[in-house]
Amino acid sequence: MNPIKKFIEYQIFNRINNFFYPEFYRQKYEYLIPHALFFQYTLPQKFLRINGNVPWPVHFTSEIRNYKKIKKGILCDPGDNPNIYIQANNGIIIGSNVGFGAGTSLISSNHNHNDHSIHDQAPPIIIGNNVFVGTNSVILPGVTIGDNVVIGAGSIVTKDIPSNSIAVGNPCKVIKQKEPYIEDFTKTVFNKKLPEGFNLKF
């Protein structure tokens, strides 16, 4: 990349994106070119106000409801793929390095069966570190997914999934144990300074 283009990318577009997304923490150079992030996410989200209040990038075809009840780590932007639906009425807690495939749904509360105008209370959905949820999967209220887990595409997660496992199906069940996650982020250059005291070994 020539010096002028690099200056525009990382001194202009990167700064603009960081301003609009206070909870966006990703690899500075290996994730998404800053101008692409601006035109594909920042522009429709922050200027056209599609999911405009969410403090991390969300694809314009996705929908985040009750984003203030979502707590998340870094390398994780729930809703950044197309057609994701996230409803966080009862809260959602997501770790670091977590990805959601296109069409995934996270539903933290169901409509009451006897009064559809209200939602039932349930524990929050909890998802650990180093997790990938495959395309068109659904995670239902109160589910806990451990660390280092892969959820296969099209799965319906109705019960807890333990750490270090691969799970798939409707209902989703563990089919095999998963080897340890090996990607090392300790030497990664991030788009901005990480939160104080953050430990990259997750």
QUIDARA-V741295 format. One record per residue. N is the residue number from 0. RES is the residue in one small letter. SS is DSSP state (a for helix, b for strand, c for the rest). PHI is phi in whole degrees, 0 to 359 (none if undefined). NEAR is the number of other C-alpha atoms within 10 Angstrom. Layout:
# QUIDARA-V741295
n: {N/N}
res: {RES/RES}
ss: {SS/SS}
phi: {PHI/PHI}
near: {NEAR/NEAR}
This chain:
# QUIDARA-V741295
n: {0/1/2/3/4/5/6/7/8/9/10/11/12/13/14/15/16/17/18/19/20/21/22/23/24/25/26/27/28/29/30/31/32/33/34/35/36/37/38/39/40/41/42/43/44/45/46/47/48/49/50/51/52/53/54/55/56/57/58/59/60/61/62/63/64/65/66/67/68/69/70/71/72/73/74/75/76/77/78/79/80/81/82/83/84/85/86/87/88/89/90/91/92/93/94/95/96/97/98/99/100/101/102/103/104/105/106/107/108/109/110/111/112/113/114/115/116/117/118/119/120/121/122/123/124/125/126/127/128/129/130/131/132/133/134/135/136/137/138/139/140/141/142/143/144/145/146/147/148/149/150/151/152/153/154/155/156/157/158/159/160/161/162/163/164/165/166/167/168/169/170/171/172/173/174/175/176/177/178/179/180/181/182/183/184/185/186/187/188/189/190/191/192/193/194/195/196/197/198/199/200/201}
res: {m/n/p/i/k/k/f/i/e/y/q/i/f/n/r/i/n/n/f/f/y/p/e/f/y/r/q/k/y/e/y/l/i/p/h/a/l/f/f/q/y/t/l/p/q/k/f/l/r/i/n/g/n/v/p/w/p/v/h/f/t/s/e/i/r/n/y/k/k/i/k/k/g/i/l/c/d/p/g/d/n/p/n/i/y/i/q/a/n/n/g/i/i/i/g/s/n/v/g/f/g/a/g/t/s/l/i/s/s/n/h/n/h/n/d/h/s/i/h/d/q/a/p/p/i/i/i/g/n/n/v/f/v/g/t/n/s/v/i/l/p/g/v/t/i/g/d/n/v/v/i/g/a/g/s/i/v/t/k/d/i/p/s/n/s/i/a/v/g/n/p/c/k/v/i/k/q/k/e/p/y/i/e/d/f/t/k/t/v/f/n/k/k/l/p/e/g/f/n/l/k/f}
ss: {c/c/a/a/a/a/a/a/a/a/a/a/a/a/a/a/a/a/a/a/c/c/c/c/c/c/b/c/c/c/c/c/c/a/a/a/a/a/a/a/a/a/a/a/a/a/a/c/c/c/c/c/c/c/c/c/c/c/c/c/c/c/b/b/b/c/a/a/a/b/b/b/c/c/c/c/c/c/c/c/c/c/c/c/b/b/b/c/c/c/c/b/b/b/c/c/c/b/b/b/c/c/c/c/b/b/b/c/c/c/b/c/c/c/c/c/c/c/b/c/c/c/c/c/b/b/b/c/c/c/b/b/b/c/c/c/c/b/b/c/c/c/c/b/b/c/c/c/b/b/b/c/c/c/c/b/b/c/c/c/b/c/c/c/b/b/b/b/c/b/c/c/b/b/b/b/b/c/c/c/c/c/c/c/c/c/c/c/c/b/c/c/c/c/c/c/c/c/c/c/c/c}
phi: {none/289/302/292/296/297/298/297/295/260/256/247/297/298/293/298/299/297/297/281/238/293/250/258/230/217/300/292/250/255/262/214/304/306/291/293/301/298/283/274/235/301/299/291/280/267/257/270/67/273/57/298/272/290/273/216/294/229/296/294/269/264/223/244/250/64/299/295/263/256/245/216/269/260/52/202/226/302/103/279/261/294/60/269/238/232/240/248/305/262/96/221/242/235/282/258/58/238/239/235/291/305/81/288/233/242/239/273/213/264/293/298/293/257/206/291/279/237/252/285/285/201/298/293/288/234/233/281/271/56/241/233/252/290/310/63/276/231/248/261/303/77/283/244/246/286/281/57/233/242/258/294/304/76/279/245/268/253/225/301/242/287/300/59/216/247/227/203/115/227/285/291/224/292/249/194/280/252/293/302/285/249/298/249/258/293/252/288/268/265/293/198/297/286/305/305/78/288/258/283/269/242}
near: {7/6/8/8/10/11/13/14/18/18/12/13/19/20/16/16/23/18/12/19/17/13/21/21/21/20/15/16/13/10/12/12/14/23/18/12/16/20/12/15/20/26/16/17/23/19/10/11/13/20/22/19/14/22/19/23/27/25/22/23/15/21/20/22/15/14/19/14/15/21/13/21/19/20/20/24/24/26/28/21/20/18/19/26/20/23/21/22/22/21/22/27/16/22/20/21/21/24/20/24/23/20/20/27/24/22/23/25/22/17/12/12/10/7/9/10/8/12/15/15/15/15/14/22/24/20/25/22/24/24/27/20/24/20/21/18/26/24/24/19/26/21/22/24/25/20/23/25/28/25/28/21/20/19/22/21/24/17/16/18/22/17/21/21/22/22/23/21/16/12/11/22/20/19/11/11/15/15/11/13/14/8/9/10/14/9/7/13/13/17/19/15/8/15/11/6/6/10/10/13/9/15}
